Amino acid sequence: MRIAMIGTGYVGLVSAACFSEFGHEVICVDKDLGKIDALKSGMIPIFEPGLDEVVSANVRAGRLSFTTDLSKAVPTADAVFIAVGTPSRRGDGHADLSFVFAAAKEIAQAMDGYTVVVTKSTVPVGTGREVEKIIRAQRSNAECDVVSNPEFLREGSAVEDFRRPDRVVVGCETERAREVLTEIYRPLYLNETPILFTSRESSELIKYAANAFLAKKITFINEMANICEKVGADVQDVARGMGLDGRIGGKFLHAGPGFGGSCFPKDTLALLKTSQEVGAPTRIVESVVAVNDQRKIDMAEKIEAAFGGVSGKTIAVLGLTFKPNTDDMRDAPSLVIIPYLQSKGARVRGYDPEGEREARNLLNIEICKDAYSALDGADGFVILTEWNEFRALDLDRVKKLLKAPLLVDLRNIYRAATMSAAGFVYVSVGRATQKPGK
């Protein structure tokens, strides 16, 4: 099949590379000339494990190419995927669909013959129908179908998620469109991947409902962590006991500083706005949004309390991205917690294995070349992101570098007994504070 992918951001580039790996001929389109030139020269604009190998292999094979000219990519395509950004709109929190609608207009003008237009971007319910209206308004005789095909990619494991998804969801209205999408995803039949065909509205809502539910699990365990700290329970034991129930499952039951990233914050807010707009309030989602916003402030205050006040103190922060194995800092807890500490008079040093470039743009802190450089001379340190390289720090070396042996671990990646034995004051989430020798 011949595919045009409009947008070379996180979703577009991963999807295009993996479709080409399936054997399809894929052309990526983006208006950003610098990004397209970089991709043509073999430079990947995002950090995603394994993506560079997939891109380079399929470029060499002639199945994957890049252009800024939509008018040349669309006419020969069997399917055109819209994978542009849908950020929260300033002022009201609704998803900003301006990029989606602009792409639809350009696609309509460039189509030649029957084309399936696929919305891959995360969009509110009803967007597919709006996209179809836009296309028909541009070309009343357009021979096309508009389909919803949401992505379920986790940053840090997106390539494997695409190759071996839990399911593929397709919202379409005609048998002809169904046949095209079935052929596009045919390679996944070998893995017996469930492909769920629904209406467009159901498909669009599945994406939001899934993300809101996962965000709810994170928010729930964070609230349980607060109770654990008050009553002397261990949130990790609580989460494990809950997760062993097959009806609940253990994924996303990890207490921490709140969720961030490109999906959960904007998608929960967009779903909330949609529910309010159609007169079907979602009280649970409303609470999830409010609790998660407050969570980051609460964790900043937790750090402040652990240090006995931060004015005049140097704090080393390990991990700046919203999760490990990505350079994405969108809505990362660090963007709230670090400015709070600075507002209270702290000097903050930071280190992140992949987030340095974004951190320099978004945070006014000293960025260090490695974890130990950040720790040298600090009054204590904080773990904000659970990168693997932070899980086995040389604690004797760390203790010698710090002015005081204090760790605030907001990801619970260390055992309290280990830190106590190493002589640290250890503050974690949903567990009792551990002191040296205790």
Backbone hydrogen bonds in HBPLUS format (Angstrom, degrees):
<---DONOR---> <-ACCEPTOR-->    atom                        ^
c    i                          cat <-CA-CA->   ^        H-A-AA   ^      H-
h    n   atom  resd res      DA  || num        DHA   H-A  angle D-A-AA Bond
n    s   type  num  typ     dist DA aas  dist angle  dist       angle   num
A0025-GLU N   A0001-MET O   2.96 MM  24  6.26 160.0  2.00 162.9 168.4     1
A0078-ASP N   A0002-ARG O   2.78 MM  76  5.30 150.1  1.87 133.5 142.2     2
A0079-ALA N   A0002-ARG O   3.32 MM  77  6.75 154.3  2.39 157.2 163.3     3
A0003-ILE N   A0025-GLU O   2.81 MM  22  6.09 168.6  1.82 163.5 166.4     4
A0027-ILE N   A0003-ILE O   2.90 MM  24  6.37 156.0  1.96 155.9 163.4     5
A0004-ALA N   A0079-ALA O   3.04 MM  75  6.50 158.5  2.08 154.0 160.7     6
A0081-PHE N   A0004-ALA O   2.78 MM  77  6.18 158.2  1.83 169.0 174.2     7
A0005-MET N   A0027-ILE O   2.81 MM  22  6.11 166.7  1.83 155.2 158.9     8
A0029-VAL N   A0005-MET O   2.78 MM  24  6.01 162.4  1.81 165.1 162.2     9
A0006-ILE N   A0081-PHE O   2.80 MM  75  5.97 175.0  1.80 170.8 171.4    10
A0083-ALA N   A0006-ILE O   2.84 MM  77  5.61 158.3  1.89 153.4 157.9    11
A0007-GLY N   A0029-VAL O   2.73 MM  22  5.74 160.9  1.77 163.2 169.3    12
A0013-LEU N   A0009-GLY O   2.93 MM   4  5.74 167.1  1.95 149.8 154.1    13
A0014-VAL N   A0010-TYR O   3.28 MM   4  6.21 164.1  2.31 141.9 146.7    14
A0015-SER N   A0011-VAL O   2.95 MM   4  5.94 164.5  1.98 150.2 155.4    15
A0016-ALA N   A0012-GLY O   2.88 MM   4  5.92 162.2  1.92 145.6 151.4    16
A0017-ALA N   A0013-LEU O   2.96 MM   4  6.03 166.6  1.98 149.1 153.0    17
A0018-CYS N   A0014-VAL O   3.00 MM   4  6.16 162.1  2.04 149.9 155.0    18
A0019-PHE N   A0015-SER O   2.83 MM   4  5.97 157.2  1.88 152.3 159.0    19
A0020-SER N   A0016-ALA O   2.99 MM   4  6.16 158.0  2.04 147.5 153.5    20
A0021-GLU N   A0017-ALA O   2.99 MM   4  6.26 140.8  2.15 136.6 147.9    21
A0022-PHE N   A0018-CYS O   3.01 MM   4  6.34 134.0  2.23 137.9 149.8    22
A0022-PHE N   A0019-PHE O   3.01 MM   3  5.00 127.8  2.29  93.0 107.4    23
A0024-HIS N   A0019-PHE O   3.29 MM   5  5.88 157.9  2.34 149.8 143.3    24
A0023-GLY N   A0020-SER O   2.96 MM   3  5.10 151.1  2.04 101.2 110.6    25
A0026-VAL N   A0063-ARG O   2.75 MM  37  5.99 170.8  1.76 170.2 166.9    26
A0065-SER N   A0026-VAL O   3.07 MM  39  6.54 148.0  2.17 153.2 162.9    27
A0028-CYS N   A0065-SER O   2.87 MM  37  6.18 171.6  1.88 149.8 151.4    28
A0067-THR N   A0028-CYS O   2.87 MM  39  6.22 147.9  1.97 163.5 174.1    29
A0030-ASP N   A0067-THR O   3.14 MM  37  6.66 148.2  2.24 148.8 158.5    30
A0036-ILE N   A0032-ASP O   3.07 MM   4  6.41 162.6  2.10 155.6 160.5    31
A0037-ASP N   A0033-LEU O   2.83 MM   4  6.01 165.5  1.85 156.4 160.4    32
A0038-ALA N   A0034-GLY O   2.99 MM   4  6.11 152.9  2.06 140.2 147.9    33
A0039-LEU N   A0035-LYS O   2.92 MM   4  6.19 159.5  1.96 150.1 155.4    34
A0040-LYS N   A0036-ILE O   2.90 MM   4  6.13 156.9  1.96 150.5 156.9    35
A0041-SER N   A0037-ASP O   3.07 MM   4  6.29 137.3  2.26 138.3 149.2    36
A0041-SER N   A0038-ALA O   3.09 MM   3  5.13 127.1  2.38  94.5 108.6    37
A0043-MET N   A0038-ALA O   2.80 MM   5  5.03 158.1  1.85 151.1 143.6    38
A0042-GLY N   A0039-LEU O   3.05 MM   3  5.03 159.9  2.09 103.0 108.6    39
A0051-LEU N   A0048-GLU O   3.03 MM   3  5.64 164.9  2.05 141.0 145.3    40
A0054-VAL N   A0050-GLY O   3.33 MM   4  6.61 159.8  2.37 148.7 153.8    41
A0055-VAL N   A0051-LEU O   2.93 MM   4  6.14 167.9  1.95 161.2 164.2    42
A0056-SER N   A0052-ASP O   3.00 MM   4  6.08 173.0  2.00 149.0 151.3    43
A0057-ALA N   A0053-GLU O   3.01 MM   4  6.00 160.1  2.05 145.0 150.8    44
A0058-ASN N   A0054-VAL O   3.18 MM   4  6.26 158.3  2.22 145.6 150.6    45
A0059-VAL N   A0055-VAL O   2.91 MM   4  6.09 145.0  2.03 153.0 163.5    46
A0060-ARG N   A0056-SER O   3.05 MM   4  6.17 162.9  2.08 145.5 149.9    47
A0061-ALA N   A0057-ALA O   3.09 MM   4  6.27 141.2  2.25 131.5 142.3    48
A0063-ARG N   A0058-ASN O   2.99 MM   5  5.43 139.5  2.16 162.8 167.8    49
A0064-LEU N   A0058-ASN O   3.24 MM   6  5.47 137.2  2.44 126.2 121.7    50
A0062-GLY N   A0059-VAL O   3.03 MM   3  5.12 152.3  2.11 101.5 110.2    51
A0072-LYS N   A0069-ASP O   3.24 MM   3  5.70 153.9  2.31 109.0 116.0    52
A0073-ALA N   A0070-LEU O   3.08 MM   3  5.15 127.8  2.36  98.8 112.8    53
A0074-VAL N   A0070-LEU O   3.06 MM   4  6.06 167.7  2.08 167.1 166.3    54
A0077-ALA N   A0074-VAL O   2.98 MM   3  5.22 161.2  2.01 117.5 123.7    55
A0116-VAL N   A0078-ASP O   3.13 MM  38  6.41 165.2  2.16 141.3 145.8    56
A0080-VAL N   A0116-VAL O   2.82 MM  36  6.24 158.3  1.87 157.1 163.5    57
A0118-VAL N   A0080-VAL O   2.74 MM  38  5.92 166.4  1.75 150.2 155.1    58
A0082-ILE N   A0118-VAL O   2.71 MM  36  6.05 163.4  1.73 168.1 170.6    59
A0120-LYS N   A0082-ILE O   2.85 MM  38  5.48 150.1  1.94 140.7 150.1    60
A0121-SER N   A0082-ILE O   3.00 MM  39  6.28 137.4  2.19 156.0 154.1    61
A0096-ASP N   A0087-PRO O   2.74 MM   9  5.52 164.3  1.76 165.2 170.1    62
A0089-ARG N   A0094-HIS O   2.54 MM   5  5.29 163.1  1.57 161.9 168.3    63
A0093-GLY N   A0089-ARG O   3.09 MM   4  5.13 151.0  2.17 159.1 154.2    64
A0101-PHE N   A0097-LEU O   2.95 MM   4  6.20 169.2  1.97 165.3 167.2    65
A0102-ALA N   A0098-SER O   2.97 MM   4  6.04 153.0  2.04 141.0 148.8    66
A0103-ALA N   A0099-PHE O   3.01 MM   4  6.11 155.5  2.07 140.8 147.3    67
A0104-ALA N   A0100-VAL O   2.97 MM   4  6.27 152.9  2.05 146.6 154.4    68
A0105-LYS N   A0101-PHE O   3.12 MM   4  6.41 154.3  2.19 146.0 151.2    69
A0106-GLU N   A0102-ALA O   3.20 MM   4  6.50 163.2  2.23 149.1 152.9    70
A0107-ILE N   A0103-ALA O   2.87 MM   4  6.06 159.0  1.92 154.5 160.9    71
A0108-ALA N   A0104-ALA O   2.98 MM   4  6.13 161.1  2.01 147.8 152.6    72
A0109-GLN N   A0105-LYS O   3.20 MM   4  6.48 153.4  2.28 145.4 151.7    73
A0110-ALA N   A0106-GLU O   3.16 MM   4  6.36 133.2  2.39 139.5 151.5    74
A0110-ALA N   A0107-ILE O   3.01 MM   3  5.14 133.1  2.24  99.2 112.5    75
A0111-MET N   A0107-ILE O   2.95 MM   4  5.99 133.5  2.17 157.4 168.0    76
A0115-THR N   A0143-GLU O   3.02 MM  28  6.60 143.3  2.16 142.8 153.2    77
A0145-ASP N   A0115-THR O   3.18 MM  30  6.71 145.4  2.30 145.8 153.4    78
A0117-VAL N   A0145-ASP O   2.80 MM  28  6.13 161.8  1.84 166.1 170.6    79
A0147-VAL N   A0117-VAL O   2.78 MM  30  6.08 162.3  1.81 157.0 161.6    80
A0119-THR N   A0147-VAL O   2.77 MM  28  6.18 166.4  1.79 165.8 165.8    81
A0149-ASN N   A0119-THR O   3.09 MM  30  5.95 171.9  2.09 148.8 146.5    82
A0127-THR N   A0124-PRO O   3.17 MM   3  5.90 155.6  2.23 144.3 144.5    83
A0130-GLU N   A0126-GLY O   3.23 MM   4  6.56 150.9  2.32 143.6 151.9    84
A0130-GLU N   A0127-THR O   3.01 MM   3  4.97 114.6  2.46  93.6 110.1    85
A0131-VAL N   A0127-THR O   2.80 MM   4  6.11 156.2  1.86 157.0 163.9    86
A0132-GLU N   A0128-GLY O   3.00 MM   4  6.25 155.8  2.06 144.2 150.5    87
A0133-LYS N   A0129-ARG O   2.99 MM   4  6.25 154.0  2.05 143.5 150.3    88
A0134-ILE N   A0130-GLU O   2.96 MM   4  6.24 156.6  2.02 149.3 155.3    89
A0135-ILE N   A0131-VAL O   2.99 MM   4  6.29 160.9  2.03 150.7 155.6    90
A0136-ARG N   A0132-GLU O   2.89 MM   4  6.12 165.4  1.91 153.9 157.9    91
A0137-ALA N   A0133-LYS O   2.85 MM   4  6.00 147.6  1.95 144.4 153.8    92
A0138-GLN N   A0134-ILE O   3.06 MM   4  6.32 143.9  2.19 143.3 152.2    93
A0138-GLN N   A0135-ILE O   3.16 MM   3  5.18 123.9  2.49  94.5 108.4    94
A0139-ARG N   A0135-ILE O   2.78 MM   4  5.97 159.3  1.82 153.2 160.0    95
A0142-ALA N   A0139-ARG O   2.96 MM   3  5.12 160.8  2.00 119.4 119.0    96
A0148-SER N   A0171-GLY O   2.85 MM  23  4.70 164.5  1.88 139.6 144.8    97
A0171-GLY N   A0148-SER O   2.70 MM  23  4.70 168.3  1.71 146.1 149.8    98
A0157-SER N   A0154-ARG O   2.96 MM   3  5.59 163.9  1.99 139.0 142.5    99
A0161-ASP N   A0157-SER O   2.97 MM   4  6.13 150.9  2.05 147.5 156.9   100
A0162-PHE N   A0158-ALA O   2.90 MM   4  6.11 150.0  1.99 148.1 154.7   101
A0163-ARG N   A0159-VAL O   3.02 MM   4  6.29 155.7  2.08 146.2 153.2   102
A0164-ARG N   A0160-GLU O   2.81 MM   4  5.83 154.7  1.88 149.5 155.8   103
A0168-VAL N   A0194-PRO O   2.93 MM  26  6.39 151.0  2.01 154.5 163.3   104
A0196-LEU N   A0168-VAL O   2.77 MM  28  6.13 155.6  1.83 167.2 174.4   105
A0170-VAL N   A0196-LEU O   2.88 MM  26  6.13 166.5  1.90 164.9 164.0   106
A0198-THR N   A0170-VAL O   2.81 MM  28  6.15 159.1  1.85 152.4 157.6   107
A0172-CYS N   A0198-THR O   3.06 MM  26  6.54 140.5  2.22 171.6 160.6   108
A0178-ARG N   A0174-THR O   3.15 MM   4  6.37 154.2  2.22 139.4 147.1   109
A0179-GLU N   A0175-GLU O   2.96 MM   4  6.19 151.7  2.04 146.9 153.1   110
A0180-VAL N   A0176-ARG O   3.23 MM   4  6.57 152.3  2.31 143.3 150.0   111
A0181-LEU N   A0177-ALA O   3.05 MM   4  6.37 168.5  2.07 157.9 159.6   112
A0182-THR N   A0178-ARG O   2.86 MM   4  5.98 152.2  1.94 146.6 155.4   113
A0183-GLU N   A0179-GLU O   3.02 MM   4  6.20 152.1  2.10 142.4 148.9   114
A0184-ILE N   A0180-VAL O   2.98 MM   4  6.29 155.4  2.05 148.3 155.4   115
A0185-TYR N   A0181-LEU O   3.03 MM   4  6.21 157.6  2.08 148.7 153.3   116
A0186-ARG N   A0183-GLU O   3.24 MM   3  4.88 160.4  2.28  96.9 102.5   117
A0188-LEU N   A0185-TYR O   2.96 MM   3  5.74 150.4  2.05 124.3 132.1   118
A0189-TYR N   A0186-ARG O   2.86 MM   3  5.42 159.3  1.91 120.0 127.0   119
A0191-ASN N   A0188-LEU O   2.95 MM   3  5.33 140.7  2.11 106.9 117.7   120
A0193-THR N   A0188-LEU O   3.34 MM   5  5.76 174.5  2.34 143.0 143.7   121
A0192-GLU N   A0189-TYR O   2.87 MM   3  4.70 156.6  1.93 102.4 109.2   122
A0203-SER N   A0199-SER O   3.06 MM   4  6.26 163.8  2.08 150.9 155.4   123
A0204-GLU N   A0200-ARG O   2.94 MM   4  6.16 164.5  1.97 155.7 159.2   124
A0205-LEU N   A0201-GLU O   3.04 MM   4  6.22 154.4  2.10 145.6 152.5   125
A0206-ILE N   A0202-SER O   2.86 MM   4  6.03 147.8  1.96 150.1 159.0   126
A0209-ALA N   A0205-LEU O   2.79 MM   4  5.91 169.7  1.80 163.1 166.7   127
A0210-ALA N   A0206-ILE O   2.89 MM   4  5.95 159.6  1.93 150.0 155.0   128
A0211-ASN N   A0207-LYS O   3.16 MM   4  6.38 168.9  2.17 150.9 153.6   129
A0212-ALA N   A0208-TYR O   2.89 MM   4  6.01 160.8  1.92 152.6 158.5   130
A0213-PHE N   A0209-ALA O   2.97 MM   4  6.07 152.5  2.05 143.1 150.3   131
A0214-LEU N   A0210-ALA O   3.07 MM   4  6.35 160.2  2.11 150.5 155.3   132
A0215-ALA N   A0211-ASN O   2.90 MM   4  6.07 157.7  1.95 147.6 154.3   133
A0216-LYS N   A0212-ALA O   2.90 MM   4  6.06 143.2  2.04 138.7 149.0   134
A0217-LYS N   A0213-PHE O   3.10 MM   4  6.48 146.1  2.22 143.0 151.0   135
A0218-ILE N   A0214-LEU O   3.19 MM   4  6.56 157.9  2.24 149.6 154.2   136
A0219-THR N   A0215-ALA O   2.98 MM   4  6.21 165.0  2.00 150.2 154.5   137
A0220-PHE N   A0216-LYS O   2.79 MM   4  5.93 156.3  1.85 149.8 156.6   138
A0221-ILE N   A0217-LYS O   3.09 MM   4  6.29 168.5  2.10 151.0 152.8   139
A0222-ASN N   A0218-ILE O   3.07 MM   4  6.27 146.8  2.18 144.5 154.1   140
A0223-GLU N   A0219-THR O   3.05 MM   4  6.34 148.5  2.16 145.3 153.2   141
A0223-GLU N   A0220-PHE O   3.10 MM   3  5.20 119.8  2.48  96.1 110.7   142
A0224-MET N   A0220-PHE O   2.92 MM   4  6.29 150.8  2.01 147.9 157.1   143
A0225-ALA N   A0221-ILE O   2.89 MM   4  6.08 141.8  2.04 136.9 147.2   144
A0226-ASN N   A0222-ASN O   3.24 MM   4  6.60 144.6  2.38 137.7 145.5   145
A0227-ILE N   A0223-GLU O   3.30 MM   4  6.71 153.3  2.37 143.6 149.6   146
A0228-CYS N   A0224-MET O   2.87 MM   4  6.18 159.3  1.91 151.8 158.0   147
A0229-GLU N   A0225-ALA O   3.05 MM   4  6.31 156.3  2.10 150.6 155.0   148
A0230-LYS N   A0227-ILE O   2.97 MM   3  5.15 129.5  2.23 101.5 115.5   149
A0231-VAL N   A0227-ILE O   3.02 MM   4  6.28 146.4  2.13 154.7 164.6   150
A0232-GLY N   A0228-CYS O   2.88 MM   4  5.59 129.2  2.14 151.6 157.8   151
A0233-ALA N   A0228-CYS O   3.09 MM   5  4.45 137.3  2.28 125.1 130.0   152
A0237-ASP N   A0234-ASP O   3.05 MM   3  5.43 125.3  2.37 107.2 120.3   153
A0238-VAL N   A0234-ASP O   3.06 MM   4  6.39 158.2  2.10 151.2 158.1   154
A0235-VAL N   A0430-GLY O   2.90 MM 195  4.90 159.2  1.94 138.1 143.7   155
A0239-ALA N   A0235-VAL O   2.80 MM   4  5.95 163.2  1.83 148.1 152.3   156
A0240-ARG N   A0236-GLN O   2.97 MM   4  6.04 154.3  2.03 137.4 144.8   157
A0241-GLY N   A0237-ASP O   2.89 MM   4  6.05 161.2  1.93 148.5 153.7   158
A0242-MET N   A0238-VAL O   2.92 MM   4  6.18 152.7  2.00 148.4 156.1   159
A0243-GLY N   A0239-ALA O   2.80 MM   4  5.89 165.4  1.82 150.2 154.9   160
A0244-LEU N   A0240-ARG O   3.13 MM   4  6.24 138.8  2.31 145.8 153.3   161
A0245-ASP N   A0242-MET O   3.03 MM   3  5.71 159.6  2.07 117.5 124.1   162
A0248-ILE N   A0245-ASP O   2.83 MM   3  5.45 156.6  1.89 121.4 128.9   163
A0249-GLY N   A0245-ASP O   2.96 MM   4  6.05 155.4  2.02 164.9 169.3   164
A0261-GLY N   A0330-ARG O   2.66 MM  69  4.84 135.2  1.86 156.7 161.6   165
A0267-ASP N   A0263-CYS O   2.76 MM   4  5.60 160.7  1.79 170.1 176.9   166
A0268-THR N   A0264-PHE O   2.99 MM   4  5.81 164.8  2.01 147.6 151.2   167
A0269-LEU N   A0265-PRO O   3.30 MM   4  6.31 157.2  2.35 137.6 144.1   168
A0270-ALA N   A0266-LYS O   2.86 MM   4  5.97 154.3  1.93 141.2 148.9   169
A0271-LEU N   A0267-ASP O   2.93 MM   4  6.03 160.3  1.97 145.6 150.6   170
A0272-LEU N   A0268-THR O   2.98 MM   4  6.12 155.1  2.04 141.7 148.9   171
A0273-LYS N   A0269-LEU O   2.95 MM   4  6.21 158.4  2.00 149.0 154.4   172
A0274-THR N   A0270-ALA O   2.93 MM   4  6.15 156.4  1.98 147.6 154.2   173
A0275-SER N   A0271-LEU O   2.89 MM   4  6.10 163.2  1.92 151.6 156.0   174
A0276-GLN N   A0272-LEU O   3.05 MM   4  6.27 154.4  2.11 147.0 153.7   175
A0277-GLU N   A0273-LYS O   2.95 MM   4  6.09 150.8  2.03 142.9 151.4   176
A0278-VAL N   A0274-THR O   2.98 MM   4  6.26 151.3  2.07 155.0 161.0   177
A0280-ALA N   A0275-SER O   2.84 MM   5  4.97 160.6  1.88 156.9 156.3   178
A0279-GLY N   A0276-GLN O   3.35 MM   3  5.15 153.7  2.42  94.7 102.2   179
A0286-GLU N   A0282-THR O   2.98 MM   4  6.23 159.4  2.03 153.3 160.0   180
A0287-SER N   A0283-ARG O   2.98 MM   4  6.20 153.8  2.05 144.2 150.3   181
A0288-VAL N   A0284-ILE O   2.92 MM   4  6.23 154.6  1.98 149.7 157.4   182
A0289-VAL N   A0285-VAL O   3.01 MM   4  6.26 163.0  2.04 155.9 158.2   183
A0290-ALA N   A0286-GLU O   3.14 MM   4  6.37 165.2  2.16 146.6 150.6   184
A0291-VAL N   A0287-SER O   2.78 MM   4  5.86 170.4  1.79 158.1 161.1   185
A0292-ASN N   A0288-VAL O   2.99 MM   4  5.99 160.5  2.03 145.5 151.2   186
A0293-ASP N   A0289-VAL O   3.12 MM   4  6.28 156.2  2.18 144.7 150.9   187
A0294-GLN N   A0290-ALA O   3.11 MM   4  6.35 160.0  2.15 148.2 153.4   188
A0295-ARG N   A0291-VAL O   2.83 MM   4  5.94 139.7  1.99 143.0 155.2   189
A0297-ILE N   A0294-GLN O   3.09 MM   3  5.32 119.1  2.48 102.5 117.1   190
A0298-ASP N   A0294-GLN O   2.89 MM   4  6.19 161.5  1.93 157.6 163.7   191
A0299-MET N   A0295-ARG O   2.91 MM   4  6.20 152.0  1.99 149.4 156.3   192
A0300-ALA N   A0296-LYS O   3.08 MM   4  6.29 147.0  2.19 137.9 146.7   193
A0301-GLU N   A0297-ILE O   2.95 MM   4  6.27 155.7  2.01 151.7 158.2   194
A0302-LYS N   A0298-ASP O   2.90 MM   4  6.15 139.7  2.06 138.6 150.6   195
A0303-ILE N   A0299-MET O   3.03 MM   4  6.30 153.7  2.10 144.3 149.4   196
A0304-GLU N   A0300-ALA O   3.02 MM   4  6.32 163.0  2.05 146.7 151.5   197
A0305-ALA N   A0301-GLU O   2.93 MM   4  6.12 157.5  1.98 146.2 151.6   198
A0306-ALA N   A0302-LYS O   2.94 MM   4  6.15 156.2  1.99 145.9 152.6   199
A0307-PHE N   A0303-ILE O   3.06 MM   4  6.33 148.9  2.16 153.7 160.9   200
A0309-GLY N   A0304-GLU O   2.86 MM   5  5.08 169.2  1.88 161.9 158.3   201
A0308-GLY N   A0305-ALA O   2.98 MM   3  4.95 152.7  2.06 101.2 109.8   202
A0313-LYS N   A0310-VAL O   2.96 MM   3  5.24 164.4  1.99 134.2 133.5   203
A0312-GLY N   A0345-GLY O   2.90 MM  33  5.69 159.3  1.95 129.2 128.3   204
A0347-ARG N   A0313-LYS O   2.84 MM  34  6.09 171.3  1.85 160.0 162.1   205
A0379-ASP N   A0314-THR O   2.74 MM  65  5.39 159.3  1.78 146.6 153.4   206
A0315-ILE N   A0347-ARG O   2.81 MM  32  6.20 159.9  1.85 162.9 169.8   207
A0349-ARG N   A0315-ILE O   2.96 MM  34  6.27 163.0  1.98 154.2 157.9   208
A0316-ALA N   A0380-GLY O   3.22 MM  64  6.51 172.8  2.22 151.9 153.7   209
A0382-VAL N   A0316-ALA O   2.77 MM  66  6.19 153.0  1.84 162.1 171.5   210
A0317-VAL N   A0349-ARG O   2.78 MM  32  6.08 158.8  1.83 155.6 162.8   211
A0351-TYR N   A0317-VAL O   3.04 MM  34  6.53 142.5  2.18 164.4 169.5   212
A0318-LEU N   A0382-VAL O   2.82 MM  64  6.15 171.8  1.82 171.1 173.1   213
A0384-LEU N   A0318-LEU O   2.89 MM  66  6.02 163.3  1.92 153.7 159.4   214
A0319-GLY N   A0351-TYR O   2.81 MM  32  6.01 177.3  1.81 169.8 169.9   215
A0322-PHE N   A0328-ASP O   3.24 MM   6  6.61 161.7  2.28 157.2 160.0   216
A0332-ALA N   A0329-MET O   3.16 MM   3  5.07 159.3  2.20 123.8 117.6   217
A0335-LEU N   A0332-ALA O   2.97 MM   3  5.65 149.3  2.07 119.8 127.2   218
A0336-VAL N   A0333-PRO O   3.02 MM   3  5.52 157.5  2.07 114.9 121.9   219
A0337-ILE N   A0333-PRO O   2.89 MM   4  6.05 177.3  1.89 166.4 166.5   220
A0338-ILE N   A0334-SER O   3.08 MM   4  5.49 158.2  2.13 130.7 137.5   221
A0340-TYR N   A0336-VAL O   3.22 MM   4  6.31 150.5  2.31 142.2 150.6   222
A0341-LEU N   A0337-ILE O   3.05 MM   4  6.35 162.3  2.08 153.4 157.2   223
A0342-GLN N   A0338-ILE O   2.95 MM   4  6.22 159.3  1.99 155.6 161.8   224
A0343-SER N   A0339-PRO O   2.86 MM   4  6.03 147.6  1.97 142.6 151.4   225
A0343-SER N   A0340-TYR O   3.08 MM   3  5.06 117.0  2.50  93.2 108.8   226
A0344-LYS N   A0340-TYR O   3.19 MM   4  6.51 127.3  2.48 139.9 153.3   227
A0344-LYS N   A0341-LEU O   3.10 MM   3  5.15 139.4  2.27  96.4 108.2   228
A0346-ALA N   A0341-LEU O   3.04 MM   5  5.48 160.8  2.07 143.3 140.5   229
A0345-GLY N   A0342-GLN O   2.98 MM   3  5.10 161.4  2.02 108.7 111.8   230
A0350-GLY N   A0366-GLU O   2.84 MM  16  6.21 162.0  1.87 167.5 170.9   231
A0368-CYS N   A0350-GLY O   2.82 MM  18  6.01 170.0  1.83 171.1 174.2   232
A0359-ALA N   A0355-GLY O   2.85 MM   4  5.86 161.3  1.89 160.4 166.9   233
A0360-ARG N   A0356-GLU O   2.97 MM   4  6.14 154.0  2.03 153.0 158.1   234
A0361-ASN N   A0358-GLU O   3.03 MM   3  5.19 128.3  2.31  99.0 112.9   235
A0362-LEU N   A0358-GLU O   2.98 MM   4  6.20 142.2  2.13 148.2 159.6   236
A0363-LEU N   A0359-ALA O   2.79 MM   4  5.40 154.6  1.86 152.8 154.1   237
A0374-ALA N   A0370-ASP O   3.31 MM   4  6.62 152.9  2.39 147.2 154.1   238
A0375-LEU N   A0371-ALA O   3.06 MM   4  6.36 145.2  2.19 146.2 156.3   239
A0376-ASP N   A0372-TYR O   3.12 MM   4  6.18 136.9  2.32 142.9 152.0   240
A0378-ALA N   A0375-LEU O   3.02 MM   3  5.37 172.9  2.03 130.2 131.1   241
A0377-GLY N   A0401-LEU O   2.82 MM  24  5.77 167.7  1.83 141.4 143.6   242
A0403-LYS N   A0378-ALA O   2.73 MM  25  5.82 176.6  1.74 161.3 162.2   243
A0381-PHE N   A0406-LEU O   2.97 MM  25  6.40 160.6  2.01 153.1 157.6   244
A0408-VAL N   A0381-PHE O   2.90 MM  27  6.33 161.4  1.93 155.6 161.9   245
A0383-ILE N   A0408-VAL O   3.00 MM  25  6.47 155.6  2.07 148.5 153.1   246
A0410-LEU N   A0383-ILE O   3.13 MM  27  5.83 146.8  2.24 147.1 154.2   247
A0387-TRP N   A0385-THR O   2.97 MM   2  5.84 139.3  2.14  98.0  90.1   248
A0390-PHE N   A0387-TRP O   3.00 MM   3  5.66 161.1  2.04 119.5 125.6   249
A0391-ARG N   A0388-ASN O   2.96 MM   3  5.37 162.8  1.99 116.8 122.6   250
A0398-VAL N   A0394-ASP O   2.84 MM   4  6.12 161.1  1.88 155.5 162.0   251
A0399-LYS N   A0395-LEU O   2.91 MM   4  5.98 162.2  1.94 144.5 148.7   252
A0400-LYS N   A0396-ASP O   3.17 MM   4  6.40 150.2  2.26 141.5 148.7   253
A0401-LEU N   A0397-ARG O   3.04 MM   4  6.30 145.9  2.16 148.0 157.4   254
A0401-LEU N   A0398-VAL O   3.12 MM   3  5.17 123.1  2.45  96.1 110.5   255
A0402-LEU N   A0398-VAL O   3.07 MM   4  6.30 152.7  2.15 155.5 161.9   256
A0406-LEU N   A0404-ALA O   2.84 MM   2  5.71 129.3  2.10 113.5  97.7   257
A0425-VAL N   A0405-PRO O   2.81 MM  20  6.17 167.8  1.82 167.5 169.1   258
A0407-LEU N   A0425-VAL O   3.00 MM  18  6.36 165.3  2.02 171.4 174.6   259
A0427-VAL N   A0407-LEU O   2.88 MM  20  6.19 174.8  1.88 167.7 169.4   260
A0409-ASP N   A0427-VAL O   2.71 MM  18  6.06 148.8  1.81 163.5 172.8   261
A0419-MET N   A0415-ARG O   3.17 MM   4  6.51 160.5  2.21 156.3 160.8   262
A0420-SER N   A0416-ALA O   2.93 MM   4  6.16 155.6  1.99 150.3 157.6   263
A0421-ALA N   A0417-ALA O   2.94 MM   4  6.08 163.0  1.97 147.4 152.0   264
A0422-ALA N   A0418-THR O   3.05 MM   4  6.23 136.1  2.25 137.1 149.0   265
A0424-PHE N   A0419-MET O   2.95 MM   5  5.38 167.1  1.96 157.3 154.3   266
A0423-GLY N   A0420-SER O   2.98 MM   3  5.17 157.3  2.03 105.7 112.8   267
A0437-GLY N   A0420-SER O   3.18 MM  17  5.27 166.9  2.20 113.3 116.1   268
A0426-TYR N   A0434-GLN O   2.71 MM   8  4.96 168.5  1.72 155.5 159.3   269
A0434-GLN N   A0426-TYR O   2.83 MM   8  4.96 166.5  1.85 151.0 151.8   270
A0438-LYS N   A0435-LYS O   3.04 MM   3  5.53 155.3  2.10 145.2 142.4   271
